Structure formats: structure tokens, C-alpha cells
Amino acid sequence: MTNTLSGKKLQKITNKVVNFQSKRQRGDYQKIAERSYYSPSHVRNVLTGNRSMNLDIVNDADYIVRNR
């Protein structure tokens, strides 16, 4: 069994990350880090594609920018 995502699920994740990148503001990485209990540098690395996707971080990023 492989650990890959289906096309639709991967598209939803990608859309959340792109939406976050287009709407992010100063301090957003810190807010996501506080919500997800990861370091701000790890959050930044995940959301910029330097680390593998973490659904907790992606969902917190989506929550932060959802109403902007």
C-alpha cells in the first residue's frame, strides 16, 4: 500500500496552499505555528514546498486566510 493522495484530495490541498500564499500577511507563519505546535520555520518550509505536506499545517493555513 502506498502513501499517495488521490487526484481530488491532492488538488484540494494544493488549492489551500496556493490560496494561503496569495493572501498571507506578516505574522501568519507564527499564527499557524501556535495553532499547530510546530516551529515557524517548519511551517514556512512546508508551505513553500521545501518539506513534505503536513495536513495539520495546511488546514491551519487555510483557516487563517479563509475570510480575507
Sequence and secondary structure as in RCSB ss.txt:
>XXXX:A:sequence
MTNTLSGKKLQKITNKVVNFQSKRQRGDYQKIAERSYYSPSHVRNVLTGNRSMNLDIVNDADYIVRNR
>XXXX:A:secstr
      HHHHHHHHHHHHHHHHH  TTHHHHHHHHHTS HHHHHHHHTTSS   HHHHHHHHHHHTT 
